[in-house]
């Protein structure tokens, strides 16, 4: 088979055809990068001196240096719209544009949420009056065209990271306990919050897609729906109150862009994969293989001609605790299970965490190649 460019390789996989080798991702999304501590070891290995640039302050994951991506022969490149600067509230704390405050405790690798602005007894009027972000801030599209041009001029596949849907942000605003209680006892209130958040993010998406929608290869959007053992809510409830809103979101992306839609949702989501495909999801990330129902062989057999699988290399045991031989076996297993006739982009299940040894990171990409 003729050697493909990085971009051709990804597009071929998305077309459910066999590429010359399995495409590989690192850092093209805010959920498939690497946490600062692990990245420092990677930088040291490749003798990179530059200062870290975060693509998610909350998760402390980085925009991976181009020299590292080239050394690892990564096929994808991320495009990250800017957001208004966070408000610093202390030495180790900040408030984002949604009014959500997070703190990085001493010794912690992440920022924990410490305020839920719409928690407790509230009314629909409180939601209506809430100071939501200004969706049309021009900072959101700054530099996007130039970034995409660089990526395509160098024959990589571009992945544009879109605003999250509405599930996660509504949880951050309302607080997790109140969020679940509302679903059980005050549906009108929580659906009002869903729609308020979704309206803001739809406006952001329109602005971004008007700028570069037909210039990118993949649109990534995230909205976690799963726990380790099942969905956050029942499949029937998902179909009743969340699916129609997700459909509205994905429909906008398909109307305004020819790019494929990559949906990030952690955990066990096997019960609603048919629903996700129906409403416009082309690829799913991270394929959390240790979650209930997420057996790669069964998923590929059932959905392999309709869905692209992105991720799949276990981050709960294999990458942090396995040896190099186990990493090699994991990579080979995933390629065998998910790679036939295209439809697979290899990468870690979610961001590479600080406890993953450098040798295991290098081995994953070496054997993937």
Order of alpha helices (4+ residues) and beta strands (2+ residues): alpha-beta-alpha-beta-beta-alpha-beta-beta-beta-beta-beta-alpha-alpha-beta-alpha-alpha-alpha-beta-alpha-beta-alpha-beta-alpha-beta-alpha-alpha-beta-alpha
